[in-house]
Amino acid sequence: MNLLKRKLRMLHGFLFMILLFCVNTGIAQSNTSILSKQPSNLRKWLTQKTWDELFPNRHGYLPKQRKNKNDFYSFKAFLGAADLFPLFLSEEDTVLQKRELCAFLANMAYETGGGWVEAPGGYYKWGLFYIEEKGCEKGCPQYADPNKPNFPLVDSQSYHGRGGLQISWNYNYGQFSETYFGNKETLLKNPGLVSADPVLAFASAIWFWITPQYPKPSCHAIISNTWSPSIKDIAGGRVPGFGSVVNVINGGIECGKEPLEGTQFRYGYYEFFCKYFQVSTGDHAECSSQKPFGQ
């Protein structure tokens, strides 16, 4: 009996060490159906060469920055994050797989873009330029929601946009932290980690992309045609397509009206990537006639 107890204690200790390792390396799995390391289908469509071609002006990669070897949005970091989320680009249909990649890259490039109409190489060559929201370098308190008690605010912390899809608000940082670190406190106490760790920056974007938040479906479900709109969604014009993806990300500002100048560039990025990967944009690629989710 004593021998059995010793073996059980050894087993518990071994399992604890594994858990501790996972937390310290940022891959604690609070939900193994979401976070599970395996090779991503991203490798089918992107290489280091194509990445450099698509994002030649990304943060840390401009010629004058390369000497510092600070290629923040590197292809290696993107692969490292994509490998943690098996649902991302998981469609069997290659058309849907490419279309999802284009939709994801389009929104990521737009949210982090530093281009302008007459930018060298063209507007669409300036994605991944910013790692955090422009103008919020000293903090933006408007992204703090005190009405989310499950994700309490931490003094002196700012929950503004950071990373590939500019994750923002305390409740998003808290939920992502639960998935990635196994607890909500890590990123609630230090949201700046997202703009300090390249893999975390991309992982925050993929997490947002594949995670539904009621009443919104996930962007992944929409673009992969696995989302079934409710009667209310259909009445509000929300149907599968890139338009509904935009609605999830920024529907309250960009949908249900004539496209803003910025929204036109978001659509333009999608068309740019679809052309590059030789796939059609699909139906319902705009949200001008859609009400925001929840309405």
Secondary structure, DSSP 4 states (H G I P E B T S, - for coil): -HHHHHHHHHHHHHHHHHHHHHHHTT---S-TTT------GGGGT--HHHHHHH-TT-TTTSHHHHTTT--TT-HHHHHHHHTT-TTTT--SSHHHHHHHHHHHHHHHHHHT----TT-TT-GGG-TT--SB-TT-TT--GGG--TT-TTS---TT-----BTTTTB-SHHHHHHHHHHHHSSSHHHHH-GGGGGT-HHHHHHHHHHHHH--BTTB--HHHHHTT-----HHHHHTT--SSHHHHHHHHHHHHHSSSSPPHHHHHHHHHHHHHHHHTT----S----TTPPPTT-
